[in-house]
C-alpha cells in the first residue's frame, strides 16, 4: 500500500478544511460574536495546519495508487473531517458533548440532516452557518473537491471518485479526473447560487437563503428555524425548494449534457424517467390517501409534493408532520427512504438505478420460468449490463440489507416502538434525517444514549460511503504488503 500518497491526499484535505473554516469565522466576525466564537474556528485551523505539515509537506515521488488506497483514503478522510468538523460545536459551547457534536458533524457532512438538538434558533449564527455549510461541502464529496484543486490530474483518482460518489458506477465527463471534478463542482456551485437568488426573491434574508440553499443543494436539510421550512408558510418557497430538491436528486452528468446542448441524451436517461415517475406517482397516491384531512386541494398537493421530494432526495426538510398520515402513506414514505435519489447526485438511499435493475432482474426470472436455458439480457440506460455489474448490485443489496438489520437490532434496544427503530435506522443509514414516530420530523435523536448516537453516526457514514470503504478500513488484509 502506498501510504505516502494517502498521507499526501489527507494533508491536502486538511488544508482544504482550514480554508473552509474561514467562512464560519468570517460570519462570526460579521455578527460580532466575540473572541470565544472566533477561537472555535481558529483552534481547529491551527490543529489542522500542524497536522497537515507533519503528514506531508511535499508531494511524494510515487503518486500511483489503486482501489485499496482509494478506499482507505475515502474512509479515513470522512472520519477525520467529521471529527474536526465537530470541534467548533464543542469549543463554542453550543454542543459541549463530543459525541453529540460528532453526531451533528457526521450528519452535516453526510448530508443526513438528523440532529440531537431540540431547537436551533438559540445557537450562535456562525455555528448555524457551519452546521449547514457542511451540507454544501459534503454534498458533492469533500475528496471530489480535493481532486478538483490538486495540481495534477491523476487519472488513478477515479478510484477515489468510485469510493466517494454514490451509485453503482462513476463515469468520467472528460479525460482528466481533476477537470472532471472541477466541472462537477462548478455546476454544483452555480446551481447553489441560483437557489440563493430564488430564495432571496421569496423574501428570505441573505443569511437564511444561504442556509436553506446549502441544505437543498447538499440534500441535507439543516435549517436555521426550529420548524424547518414550515416556518415561512410560503407557497413560493415551498415550491422553489421542492423543485430544487428534485433537481439536486438527479445525476449531475445530465447537467453537463445540458451545457453541451445534448438534450436528446438527457431525455433518454432511464434512471431520471423512473425517478420522476416514482415522485409523481407516489405524490398522487398519498394525495388520494390523505385527501379527506385537507380542505384545500392546492395545499394538499403542495405539502405532499414537498414531503415526497424531500424524502426521496433524502433532504429531510419538512412543512408537515408525516407521522400523522395514515399507515398506507407512511409505508410509501418508507419506500422513498429506501429508494433514494439518482446515482451521481447529492442524494442518499439505495439509489433508483439499483431499484430499477433489481426489478428488471425479477422480471427476467419470471421470463425464464419454463425456459431455464433462455438468455434474457438486462438493459439499462441503453446498455446491456454485464454479469459483473449485476453481481455487484446483488452483493451490495445483500450487504445493505445485512447492515440495516444489524443497525435495527442495536437501535431496537433503546426504542419504545418498532416504528421508532425502523425510522431511526432508515433516517440515518439512508442519510434522510428525520425518521418516524419518536424521531419524526418534529422530533430529534437526543432521546438515545451516547453509545447509540455513535453507532448511528457510523451508520450515516456507512450509508454515505455505501459501506465498503469503512469495512475495508478495519480489514487486516488491506494492510498486508502482499495480497
SULFEN-V984013 format. One record per pair of residues at least 6 apart in sequence whose C-alpha atoms are under 7 Angstrom apart, sorted by the first residue. I is the first residue (numbers start at 1). J is the second residue. Records with the same first field share a line. If there is no record, write none. Layout:
I->J ; J
This chain:
1->69 ; 479 ; 481
2->65 ; 69
4->60
5->60 ; 63
6->69 ; 73
7->55 ; 56
8->55 ; 56 ; 59
10->77
11->52 ; 55 ; 56
12->146
13->146
14->48 ; 52
15->49 ; 52
18->45 ; 48
21->41 ; 45
24->126 ; 129 ; 130
25->38 ; 41
27->126
28->37 ; 38 ; 126
36->92
37->92
40->88 ; 91 ; 92
41->88
44->84 ; 87
65->156
66->156 ; 159
67->159
68->478
70->159 ; 160 ; 163
71->160 ; 163 ; 469 ; 472
72->469 ; 472 ; 473
74->160 ; 163 ; 164 ; 469
75->469 ; 470 ; 473
82->102 ; 105 ; 106 ; 109
83->102
85->105
86->101 ; 102 ; 105
89->95 ; 96 ; 101 ; 127
90->96 ; 97 ; 98 ; 101
94->123
95->101
99->450 ; 454
100->116
103->453 ; 454 ; 457
104->115 ; 116
106->457
107->113 ; 114 ; 460
108->131 ; 132 ; 134 ; 135 ; 220
109->134 ; 135 ; 137 ; 138
110->138 ; 431 ; 460 ; 461 ; 464
111->135 ; 138 ; 139 ; 218 ; 219 ; 220 ; 431
112->220 ; 315 ; 428 ; 431 ; 432 ; 433
113->220 ; 221 ; 222 ; 316 ; 432 ; 433
114->428 ; 433 ; 434
115->444 ; 445
116->444 ; 445 ; 446
117->444 ; 446
118->444
119->226
120->224 ; 225 ; 226
121->224 ; 225 ; 226
128->224
129->211
132->211 ; 214 ; 215 ; 222
133->214
135->214 ; 215 ; 218 ; 220
136->214 ; 215 ; 217 ; 218
138->218
139->218 ; 346
140->346
141->164 ; 165
144->161 ; 181
145->181
147->178 ; 181
148->178 ; 179 ; 181 ; 182
153->176 ; 177 ; 178
154->176 ; 177
155->176 ; 177
157->177
158->177
161->170
162->169 ; 170
163->465 ; 469
164->465
165->344
166->343 ; 344 ; 465 ; 466
167->343 ; 344 ; 351
168->343
172->180
173->180
174->180
192->213 ; 214 ; 217
195->213
196->209 ; 210 ; 213
199->209 ; 237
200->206 ; 209
202->236 ; 237
208->224
211->223 ; 224
212->223
215->221 ; 222
216->241 ; 244 ; 245 ; 315
217->248
218->346
219->245 ; 313 ; 314 ; 315 ; 346 ; 347
220->315 ; 316
221->315 ; 316 ; 317
225->231
228->317 ; 318 ; 319
229->317 ; 318 ; 319
230->318 ; 319
238->306
242->306 ; 309
245->309 ; 310 ; 313
246->309 ; 313
248->345 ; 346
249->313 ; 341 ; 342 ; 345 ; 346 ; 347
250->272 ; 341 ; 342 ; 345
251->342 ; 343 ; 344 ; 345
252->344 ; 345
254->266
257->266
269->381
270->380 ; 381
271->342 ; 352 ; 353
275->352
279->308 ; 309
283->304 ; 305 ; 308
286->304 ; 329
287->300 ; 301 ; 304
289->329
290->325
294->300
303->319 ; 320
307->318
310->316 ; 317
311->336 ; 337 ; 432
312->336 ; 337 ; 339 ; 340 ; 341
313->340 ; 341 ; 347 ; 348
314->337 ; 340 ; 347 ; 348 ; 431 ; 432
315->432
316->432 ; 433 ; 434
318->441
321->441 ; 442
323->436 ; 437 ; 440
337->349 ; 426 ; 430 ; 432
338->349 ; 350 ; 430
339->349 ; 350 ; 351 ; 352 ; 355
340->347 ; 348 ; 349 ; 350 ; 351 ; 352
341->347 ; 348 ; 349 ; 351 ; 352
342->351 ; 352 ; 353
343->351 ; 353
348->430 ; 431 ; 464
349->430 ; 431
354->393
360->378
364->376
368->374
377->384
378->384 ; 385
379->385
407->425
408->421 ; 422 ; 425
411->421 ; 452
412->418 ; 421
414->448
415->421
419->436 ; 437
420->436 ; 437 ; 438 ; 439
423->435 ; 436
424->435 ; 436 ; 439
426->435
427->433 ; 434 ; 435
428->456 ; 459 ; 460
429->459 ; 460 ; 462 ; 463
430->463
431->460 ; 463 ; 464
434->440 ; 441
435->441
439->445
462->470
472->478
